[in-house]
């Protein structure tokens, strides 16, 4: 039995060359979906496409160019057919303090992390397969609700993406489009591996996560595939936090007297 019923669905994935994007692409390919993959890293994108047996369409795309987002996704729809699923994985983060971040740097991260997701969603809505219910899954972050030190624009952009996704859910739900979020916690990816290269640093991070491990890209991909599937047909406007209960530990940091 095809539990997820994703075979032959056409899926658009931005940020497909990154750690999470690669796992998401592999997950859909394993389910027999047709893929159109997008990333600004052309070499990395080709490597991902080459390893997938489904021969996906791979199109380099810089999400900071909103006109290119629209034209590239439209071209992809012409080439592979009407999409039924959109997964916005792509994001960027440039560390900066609010007192020092430039307007240009702030605007760039908002464009890539939030506005580009909206433009992609608008193209998806116009070009989607209307014979079946459609799904959009946006990758947010626990930083949307828990600001990251030195991450001024990143946290703000993810908070905006979270609100945007909920707005899409209520506006486009009547049209048969579900919109959901996956918010990763501490995830080991090629971009974050430097934080875990020292065993002591890794152990320290693992110790603050109740399940006592760092998440993997596959953990995120599993949540994405569920939300994109017919099994989640009554799930829309949801934020699925995949963080090993890390964000539930706030009360454990309060100093308490020992009870005798």
C-alpha positions in Angstrom: 0.0 0.0 0.0 1.3 3.5 -0.9 0.6 5.1 2.5 1.6 8.6 1.5 0.2 8.4 -2.0 2.9 10.7 -3.4 3.7 8.6 -6.5 3.6 10.6 -9.7 2.9 13.9 -7.8 4.9 16.8 -9.3 6.9 18.5 -6.5 8.8 21.8 -6.7 11.6 22.2 -4.1 13.7 25.4 -3.5 17.0 25.1 -1.7 17.3 21.5 -2.9 21.2 21.5 -2.8 21.4 22.1 1.0 21.4 19.4 3.7 17.6 19.6 4.4 16.7 20.2 0.8 18.7 17.2 -0.4 16.9 15.0 2.2 13.5 16.3 1.1 14.3 15.7 -2.5 15.5 12.2 -1.8 12.3 11.5 0.2 10.0 12.5 -2.5 12.1 10.6 -5.1 11.9 7.5 -3.0 8.1 7.8 -3.1 8.1 8.1 -6.9 7.3 11.8 -7.3 8.4 13.9 -10.2 10.7 16.7 -9.1 11.7 20.1 -10.1 14.7 21.3 -8.0 15.9 24.8 -7.5 19.0 26.3 -5.8 21.6 29.0 -6.4 24.4 26.5 -6.0 24.4 25.1 -9.5 27.1 22.6 -8.9 25.5 21.3 -5.7 22.1 21.1 -7.4 23.5 19.0 -10.2 25.1 16.6 -7.7 21.7 16.2 -6.0 19.9 15.6 -9.3 22.5 13.1 -10.5 22.1 10.9 -7.4 18.3 10.6 -7.8 17.0 7.8 -10.0 14.0 9.9 -11.0 15.9 12.2 -13.3 14.6 15.4 -11.8 14.6 18.8 -13.5 17.3 20.9 -11.9 17.3 24.7 -12.5 19.7 27.1 -10.8 17.9 29.9 -9.1 18.9 32.9 -7.0 15.9 33.7 -4.8 17.1 37.3 -4.2 15.9 37.9 -7.8 12.2 37.8 -7.5 11.6 38.2 -11.3 13.8 35.1 -11.8 11.8 33.2 -9.2 8.6 33.8 -11.1 10.0 33.1 -14.6 12.0 30.0 -13.5 9.1 28.3 -11.7 6.8 29.1 -14.7 9.4 27.5 -17.0 9.6 24.4 -14.7 5.8 24.0 -14.9 6.0 24.2 -18.7 8.7 21.4 -18.7 7.5 19.0 -16.0 3.8 19.7 -15.8 1.5 21.3 -13.2 2.9 21.0 -9.7 0.8 19.6 -6.8 3.3 20.2 -4.0 5.7 23.2 -3.3 8.3 22.9 -0.6 10.2 26.2 0.2 13.4 25.1 1.9 15.9 27.8 0.8 17.0 30.3 3.3 20.0 32.4 4.2 21.5 33.8 7.4 24.0 36.6 7.8 24.9 37.2 11.5 24.4 40.8 12.7 23.2 42.7 15.7 20.1 45.0 15.3 22.2 48.0 16.2 24.6 47.3 13.4 22.7 45.5 10.6 22.5 47.4 7.4 19.2 48.0 5.6 20.5 46.2 2.6 21.5 43.1 4.6 18.2 43.1 6.4 16.2 43.5 3.2 18.2 40.7 1.4 17.4 38.2 4.1 13.7 39.2 4.2 13.6 38.8 0.4 15.2 35.4 0.3 13.6 33.9 3.4 10.1 35.4 3.1 9.2 37.3 -0.1 10.6 34.7 -2.4 8.5 32.1 -0.7 5.4 34.2 -1.4 6.3 34.7 -5.1 7.0 31.0 -5.4 3.6 30.3 -3.8 1.8 32.7 -6.1 3.3 31.0 -9.2 2.4 27.6 -7.7 -1.2 28.7 -7.1 -1.6 29.8 -10.7 0.1 26.7 -12.3 -0.9 24.0 -9.9 -2.6 20.7 -10.7 -6.3 21.4 -10.0 -7.4 17.8 -10.3 -6.2 17.0 -6.8 -5.8 19.0 -3.5 -2.5 20.8 -3.4 0.0 21.4 -0.6 2.7 24.0 0.3 5.2 23.3 3.0 7.5 26.1 4.1 10.6 25.5 6.2 10.7 28.0 9.1 12.7 27.7 12.3 12.4 27.6 16.0 14.1 31.0 15.7 10.8 32.4 14.5 9.5 32.2 18.1 12.9 32.2 19.9 15.1 35.0 18.6 18.7 34.0 17.9 21.5 36.2 19.4 23.3 38.0 16.6 20.6 36.8 14.2 18.5 40.0 13.7 17.3 39.5 10.2 17.1 35.7 10.3 14.7 35.5 13.2 12.6 38.3 11.9 12.4 36.7 8.4 11.4 33.3 9.8 8.7 34.9 12.0 7.4 36.7 8.9 7.4 33.4 7.0 5.5 31.7 9.8 2.8 34.4 9.7 2.7 34.4 5.9 2.1 30.6 5.8 -0.8 30.9 8.2 -2.3 33.7 6.1 -1.9 31.5 3.0 -3.7 28.7 4.8 -6.8 30.7 5.5 -6.9 32.5 2.1 -6.2 29.5 -0.2 -7.7 26.7 1.8 -11.1 27.2 0.1 -9.3 26.7 -3.2 -7.9 23.3 -2.1 -4.4 24.4 -1.1 -3.2 23.4 2.3 -0.2 25.4 3.7 1.9 24.3 6.6 5.2 24.9 8.3 8.0 22.7 9.6 10.2 24.5 12.2 13.6 22.7 12.7 15.5 22.9 15.9 19.2 21.9 16.1 19.9 20.1 12.9 23.2 18.7 11.7 23.8 19.9 8.1 26.8 20.8 6.0 26.3 24.5 7.0 26.1 23.7 10.8 28.7 20.9 11.1 31.3 23.3 12.3 29.3 23.7 15.5 29.6 19.9 16.1 33.2 19.2 15.0 34.4 19.3 18.6 32.9 16.3 20.6 32.6 18.5 23.7 30.6 21.1 21.9 28.4 18.5 20.4 27.8 16.8 23.7 27.0 20.2 25.3 24.3 20.8 22.6 22.9 17.3 22.9 22.6 17.7 26.6 20.1 20.6 26.3 17.8 18.6 24.0 15.5 16.3 25.9 15.8 13.4 23.4 19.6 13.8 23.8 20.6 14.0 20.2 21.0 16.5 17.4 18.5 16.3 14.6 19.2 15.1 11.1 17.9 16.4 7.7 15.9 13.2 7.4 13.9 14.2 10.5 12.8 17.3 8.7 12.1 15.4 5.4 9.9 12.9 7.2 7.7 15.7 8.6 7.6 17.5 5.2 6.5 14.3 3.4 3.7 13.7 5.8 2.4 17.3 5.5 2.6 17.1 1.7 0.7 13.9 1.6 -3.0 13.0 1.6 -2.6 11.7 5.1 -2.5 15.3 6.3 -5.6 16.3 4.3 -7.1 18.0 7.4 -3.9 19.7 8.5 -3.4 23.3 7.4 -2.0 26.4 9.0 0.0 24.1 11.4 3.6 24.6 12.6 5.2 21.2 13.1 8.2 21.8 15.4 10.9 19.2 14.9 13.4 19.9 17.7 13.4 17.0 20.1 11.4 19.1 22.6 14.2 21.6 22.9 11.8 24.6 22.9 9.8 23.1 25.8 12.7 23.4 28.2 12.2 27.0 29.3 10.9 26.2 32.8 13.9 23.9 33.5 16.2 26.9 33.5 14.5 28.5 36.5 16.6 28.2 39.7 14.7 26.3 42.3 15.2 25.5 46.0 15.9 21.9 46.8 12.9 20.3 48.5 13.7 18.3 51.6 
